Amino acid sequence: MSAAKIMKPIAEASPTFKVRIASVLFFLIMLTATFTELLGQGRLSFARGIAAGIIEVLCMVGLTLLLYVVFRPVNRELSSLAVSVNLVGLTIEAFQWHPLGVGVGIALHGVYWLLIGYLIFRSIFLPRILSVPMMAAGLSWLTFLSPRLVDSLSLYNLTFALLAEGLVMLWFLVMGVNVPRWEEQANAAVDRLFALH
């Protein structure tokens, strides 16, 4: 079966289905991260640690691409920027060349959530209040740029960021998006695109 045949049903799916799949991927990321943290790096075999890391990165890539499609009608350029920033951050985190690099990767993840928060605020198909926890999570991840802040606040920032993201993802899972309003914004985006040509 070709990749195009696999991707076609996902591409044609409703935005609510896409955000629900994105939220399932988010919770899978959290389960995998919890598994690796609870067992500790020293007690996990090298192969299991690599496998958990690959699962986390692949799930985050999937989540990022699904949210790109959902938020593209709000602002195509900003949604593309968000994807690019997060994919660069994931690449930096995946290779973990240097502890500072990991901090930069996590900070780019924070920039990603700030952009998603702004896109939520500008959307007409989600409650604007959801932008607040998402932007707060983004600001929490940005503190990983400072080793001094990470040493003193990382447990609190990590907990707060994950709870804030989890709250929004829970909304996505349970409530989804307002599909008629999403279609209205998508149609307006297409009209704007044609008006430019």
C-alpha positions in Angstrom: 0.0 0.0 0.0 1.4 3.4 -1.0 1.9 6.3 1.4 -0.5 8.3 -0.7 -3.3 5.8 -0.1 -2.6 5.8 3.6 -2.5 9.6 3.8 -5.6 10.3 1.7 -8.2 9.4 4.4 -6.3 11.5 6.9 -6.1 14.5 4.5 -9.8 14.2 3.9 -10.8 13.8 7.5 -12.6 16.5 9.5 -10.5 19.0 11.6 -12.1 17.5 14.7 -10.7 14.1 13.8 -7.3 15.6 13.2 -7.1 17.4 16.5 -8.3 14.3 18.3 -5.6 12.2 16.6 -3.1 15.0 17.5 -4.2 14.8 21.2 -3.9 11.0 21.2 -0.3 11.4 19.9 0.3 14.0 22.6 -0.8 11.7 25.4 1.3 8.9 23.8 4.3 11.2 24.0 3.5 11.9 27.7 3.2 8.1 28.4 6.5 7.4 26.7 8.3 10.2 28.5 6.8 9.1 31.8 7.9 5.6 31.2 11.5 6.6 30.4 11.7 9.0 33.4 10.2 6.6 35.9 12.5 3.8 34.8 15.5 6.2 34.6 18.0 6.3 31.9 20.4 4.0 33.8 17.9 1.2 34.2 16.6 1.3 30.6 18.6 -0.7 28.1 20.2 1.5 25.4 17.9 0.0 22.7 14.7 0.7 24.8 15.8 4.2 25.4 16.4 4.8 21.7 13.0 3.2 20.9 11.2 5.4 23.4 13.0 8.5 21.9 12.0 7.5 18.4 8.4 7.0 19.4 8.3 10.4 21.1 9.9 12.2 18.1 7.6 10.5 15.6 4.5 11.2 17.6 5.5 14.9 17.9 6.2 15.1 14.2 2.7 13.7 13.6 1.1 16.1 16.1 2.9 19.0 14.5 1.8 18.1 11.0 -1.8 17.6 12.0 -2.0 20.9 13.8 -0.4 22.6 10.8 -3.3 21.4 8.6 -5.9 22.5 11.3 -4.4 26.0 11.7 -3.5 26.6 8.1 -6.8 28.5 7.4 -6.0 30.9 10.3 -2.7 32.0 8.9 -0.8 29.8 6.4 2.6 31.6 6.9 2.5 31.5 10.6 1.3 27.9 10.7 4.2 27.0 8.3 6.6 28.9 10.6 5.3 27.0 13.6 5.9 23.6 11.8 9.4 24.7 10.8 10.4 25.9 14.3 9.2 22.7 15.9 10.8 20.4 13.4 14.1 22.2 13.9 13.7 21.9 17.6 12.9 18.2 17.4 16.0 17.6 15.3 18.2 19.4 17.8 16.6 17.5 20.7 16.8 14.1 18.8 20.6 14.4 18.3 21.3 15.9 21.7 24.8 17.0 20.8 25.3 19.2 23.8 23.2 20.0 26.9 22.9 23.6 25.6 21.5 22.1 22.3 18.9 20.3 24.2 17.9 23.6 25.9 17.7 25.3 22.5 15.6 22.4 21.2 13.2 22.7 24.1 13.1 26.5 23.8 12.1 26.1 20.1 9.3 23.8 21.3 8.3 26.7 23.5 8.3 29.1 20.5 6.1 26.5 18.7 3.5 26.5 21.4 3.5 30.3 21.5 2.7 30.3 17.8 0.0 27.7 18.2 -1.4 29.7 21.1 -1.5 32.8 18.9 -3.2 30.7 16.1 -5.8 29.5 18.6 -6.4 33.1 19.6 -6.9 34.2 15.9 -9.1 31.2 15.0 -12.9 31.4 15.0 -13.3 27.6 15.5 -11.8 27.3 19.0 -12.5 29.2 22.3 -9.9 32.0 22.6 -9.3 31.2 26.2 -7.5 28.0 25.1 -4.7 30.3 23.8 -3.8 31.3 27.4 -2.6 27.9 28.7 -0.9 27.2 25.4 1.1 30.4 25.5 1.9 29.9 29.1 3.3 26.5 28.3 5.4 28.1 25.5 6.8 30.6 28.0 7.6 27.8 30.4 9.6 25.9 27.8 11.5 29.1 26.9 13.1 29.1 30.4 15.2 26.2 29.2 17.4 28.6 27.4 18.9 29.6 30.8 20.8 26.9 32.6 20.4 28.8 35.9 16.6 28.9 35.5 16.5 25.3 34.5 18.4 24.3 37.6 16.0 26.2 39.9 12.7 26.0 38.1 12.8 23.0 35.8 10.5 20.8 37.8 7.9 23.5 38.2 8.1 24.7 34.6 8.0 21.1 33.3 5.0 20.3 35.4 3.2 23.6 34.5 3.9 23.3 30.8 2.8 19.7 30.5 -0.4 20.5 32.5 -1.2 23.5 30.3 -0.6 21.5 27.1 -2.5 18.6 28.5 -5.5 20.8 29.2 -5.7 22.0 25.6 -5.1 18.6 24.2 -7.9 17.2 26.5 -10.2 19.9 25.0 -9.2 18.8 21.5 -9.9 15.2 22.4 -13.3 15.7 24.0 -14.7 18.8 22.2 -12.7 18.9 19.0 -13.2 22.1 16.9 -16.3 23.8 15.6 -16.3 22.4 12.1 -18.7 24.8 10.4 -16.6 27.7 11.8 -13.4 26.0 10.6 -14.9 25.6 7.1 -15.9 29.2 7.2 -12.3 30.3 8.0 -10.9 27.9 5.5 -13.2 29.2 2.7 -12.2 32.8 3.7 -8.5 31.9 3.4 -9.1 30.4 0.0 -11.0 33.6 -1.1 -8.1 35.7 0.2 -5.6 33.6 -1.7 -7.5 34.0 -5.0 -8.0 37.7 -4.4 -4.2 38.0 -4.3 -3.8 36.5 -7.8 
